[in-house]
Amino acid sequence: MIAYHDPDRQPAPQELTAMADFRRVTDTFTTSPQIDVADVARAKADGVVLIIDNRPDEEDPAAPQSADIARAAAEAGIRFVHIPVVGGPTPEQVAAMRAAIDEAGGGKVLAYCRSGTRSINTWSLGQPEVGREKLVELGAAAGYDLSNVLPR
């Protein structure tokens, strides 16, 4: 079972050390802090068809690198895309993430970085048709503040 962010629930001790905090933003988009190879199987069980890594390699040499997650994703039959973001996402990174998600054909997507913030920021900037207020609401429900990221 995947642990989705629920601000009213305290995680069990094993969740604090053994599982990434998958935060469902929409029915097809989930973001997470850094995942581990074992989390790929959990993502697969939840129907994820695409994993997007927004973390630059070597940002934390102790964390699994993109090649580690890419290998696990390939073994699980999940597409993997590495779009490293440093600071705020560029328009090219936003477009690349939007294109990757579009290619998933409406399938479930899991995007991650160190905290999940760069992933949800990059995703939200590529969703102008959703509307700023709805995106801020979706972000808040997942534990992220998008109010300063999205243009008014």
matplotlib code that plots the C-alpha trace (Angstrom):
import matplotlib.pyplot as plt

x = [0.0, 1.3, 1.5, -0.3, 0.1, -2.6, -1.9, -4.3, -2.6, 0.7, 2.8, 3.7, 7.3, 8.1, 6.8, 9.3, 12.3, 11.1, 8.7, 8.7, 5.8, 3.8, 1.5, -1.4, -2.1, -4.6, -5.9, -3.0, -0.2, 1.6, 4.7, 7.2, 10.4, 13.4, 12.3, 14.3, 14.5, 11.9, 9.4, 9.4, 7.5, 5.0, 4.5, 4.0, 1.4, -0.5, -0.6, 2.2, 3.3, 5.9, 8.4, 9.9, 13.1, 13.5, 16.6, 20.1, 22.5, 25.1, 22.9, 23.1, 25.6, 24.1, 20.7, 19.7, 20.9, 18.8, 20.4, 19.4, 15.8, 15.8, 17.0, 14.4, 11.7, 12.7, 12.6, 9.1, 7.9, 7.6, 8.8, 11.5, 12.4, 15.2, 14.5, 16.9, 15.8, 18.1, 16.2, 13.2, 12.3, 13.1, 10.4, 12.2, 12.0, 8.3, 7.7, 9.7, 7.7, 4.4, 5.4, 6.5, 3.2, 1.2, 3.1, 1.9, -1.6, -3.5, -1.7, -0.5, 2.7, 5.0, 7.5, 10.1, 13.0, 14.6, 11.3, 8.8, 8.7, 10.6, 8.4, 5.1, 6.3, 7.5, 4.2, 2.0, 3.7, 2.8, -0.9, -2.2, -5.6, -6.3, -6.3, -4.2, -6.7, -7.4, -3.6, -2.9, -5.7, -4.4, -0.9, -2.1, -4.0, -0.7, 1.3, 2.8, 2.4, 2.1, 0.8, 4.2, 5.1, 2.1, 1.6, -1.4]
y = [0.0, 3.5, 6.0, 9.2, 12.5, 13.0, 16.0, 14.6, 11.3, 10.6, 8.1, 4.8, 4.5, 2.1, 4.8, 7.3, 5.3, 2.8, 4.5, 7.7, 10.1, 9.8, 12.8, 12.4, 15.7, 14.5, 11.1, 10.9, 13.0, 12.2, 13.9, 12.7, 13.5, 11.3, 7.7, 4.6, 1.6, -0.3, 2.5, 1.7, -1.5, 0.4, 2.8, 0.0, -1.6, 1.7, 1.8, 4.4, 4.3, 7.1, 8.2, 11.7, 12.4, 16.2, 15.8, 16.4, 13.5, 14.0, 16.6, 14.0, 11.3, 9.1, 9.2, 6.8, 8.4, 8.6, 5.5, 3.5, 4.5, 4.2, 0.6, -0.3, 1.4, -0.5, -3.8, -2.9, -1.9, 1.8, 4.6, 6.9, 10.5, 12.5, 16.3, 17.7, 21.1, 23.4, 26.2, 27.3, 25.3, 26.8, 27.1, 24.3, 22.0, 22.9, 22.0, 18.8, 17.7, 18.5, 16.6, 13.5, 13.6, 14.0, 11.0, 9.0, 9.2, 9.9, 7.2, 7.7, 9.7, 9.9, 12.9, 13.3, 15.5, 16.1, 17.3, 17.1, 20.9, 21.2, 18.5, 20.0, 23.5, 22.3, 20.3, 23.2, 25.7, 23.4, 23.3, 26.8, 25.4, 24.2, 27.7, 29.3, 28.9, 25.2, 24.5, 26.3, 24.3, 21.0, 21.9, 22.8, 19.5, 17.7, 19.8, 22.3, 26.1, 27.1, 30.6, 32.2, 30.0, 30.6, 33.9, 35.9]
z = [0.0, -0.9, 1.8, 0.6, 2.4, 5.0, 7.2, 9.9, 10.2, 11.9, 9.9, 11.5, 12.5, 9.6, 7.1, 8.5, 7.5, 4.9, 2.6, 0.5, 1.2, -2.0, -2.2, -4.6, -6.3, -8.9, -9.9, -12.4, -10.8, -7.6, -6.2, -3.6, -1.8, -2.9, -3.6, -3.2, -5.6, -3.4, -3.9, -7.7, -6.9, -4.8, -7.6, -10.1, -7.7, -7.7, -11.5, -12.2, -15.8, -15.7, -13.1, -13.5, -11.6, -11.0, -8.9, -10.3, -9.9, -7.2, -5.4, -2.6, -3.4, -0.7, -2.4, -5.2, -8.5, -11.6, -13.1, -10.0, -10.3, -14.1, -13.9, -11.3, -13.4, -16.5, -14.6, -13.5, -16.9, -16.0, -18.2, -16.6, -17.5, -15.9, -15.9, -13.3, -11.9, -9.9, -8.2, -10.2, -13.3, -16.7, -19.4, -21.2, -18.1, -17.7, -21.4, -21.1, -18.0, -19.7, -22.8, -20.8, -18.9, -22.1, -23.6, -20.6, -22.2, -19.0, -17.1, -13.5, -13.1, -10.1, -10.0, -7.3, -6.1, -2.7, -1.1, -4.0, -4.2, -7.5, -9.0, -8.1, -9.0, -12.5, -13.0, -11.9, -14.2, -17.1, -16.2, -17.0, -18.2, -14.7, -13.3, -10.6, -7.7, -8.4, -8.6, -5.3, -3.8, -5.2, -4.0, -0.5, -0.2, -1.0, 1.5, -0.9, -1.1, -4.8, -4.1, -4.8, -7.7, -10.0, -11.7, -10.7]

ax = plt.figure().add_subplot(projection="3d")
ax.plot(x, y, z, "-o")
ax.set_aspect("equal")
plt.show()
